[in-house]
Amino acid sequence: MGIFDSIAGQVLGRNGGAQNSLLNAVMSMVGNQKAGGLSGLVEQFKGNGLEDIINSWVGTGKNLPITPEQIQQGLGEKAVSSLASQAGLSSQEVTAKLSQLLPQIVDKLTPDGTVSQSNVMSKGADLLRGLMK
């Protein structure tokens, strides 16, 4: 089991269902180049006043923490509602889980400190394969 598997297992639990749906929805969001992909997510967080936080996740240093309220601020109500609907969770559950998971997803998808869609495609598939075992 890799580090990401361990992290996701701790945050999402291993009971599948809604948690795996949430992870799939997030990976779909960061992998969807038409919707901006990972770089769009980074820019959205920057535009919503969370530049220091998102830059710490992309950079090679320590990841700054984020609160569920800041996840709501960074993603916006529409995106959180969409993720909640896809995962079968409440918006509060989604923001709580993402406050723990999203920093680590972004960090793992940007190992060299840069946002690259090729990283998302190759690493994202590996991350999902490991979690879906």
C-alpha positions, 0 to 999 in steps of 0.5 A: 500500500502506498502513501496515498492509499494510506492517506485516503484510507484514513480520510475516506475510510475503507467502506467504499461507496460514497467515499470512493465516489467522492474521490472519483469525482475529485480526480475527474474534476482535476483531470478534466482539461476542458473544465480547467483541470488541475491548473483551473483548480489552482487558479480558482483557489487563488482567485478566491483568496486562498493563494498562500494555501494552494501554493503550499500544496503545489510547492515542494515545502510543507502543505498549509492546512485548510478548513472546511469553510475555506474548501467551500470558499475555494471551490464555490458552492456550486462545485461543492454541491455537485461533488456532494451529489455525485458522492451521495454525501452532504456538503458539510461531509464533502468539505470536511473530507476534502479539507484533509484530502485535497491538499494531499491530492494536489501535493501528490499531483505536483511532485516537482512543484509545478502544475502539469496536466500530464502529471494529473493524467499519469499520477491520477490513474495510479492513485485511483488504481491503488484506491480501488483495489 
